[in-house]
Amino acid sequence: MQDNEPLMRALSKLIYSNNPDLVLFVGEALVGNDAVDQLSKFNQKLADLSPSPSPRLIDGILLTKFDTIDDKVGAALSMVYISGAPVMFVGCGQSYTDLKKLNVKSIVKTLLK
């Protein structure tokens, strides 16, 4: 999506016009460090293509398929570091009820194993 300039331009205009309460980047936890690149490109395109002189960037991150990862948890930390936006939700299933707030303690526990 971040490489599709017409789509990103439309998204930037949509964000500018509607001024949403929250702008989330949704990415798959399975892709590891590729998610960091996707997030960086997405945020940069939002900034470059925005009609506003002070563009709105992402406010948070939603990672899907979080229940299937093991050693790729580090990519989530890199995403937070690169964007400055927190991981707000993680998807652990296939329905809206499977969206959970991130449990930071479990992430730290996984990293320190």
Helices and strands as residue ranges (DSSP letters): H 5-18, E 24-28, G 29-31, H 34-49, E 60-64, G 66-68, H 73-83, E 87-91, G 96-98, E 99-101, H 104-111
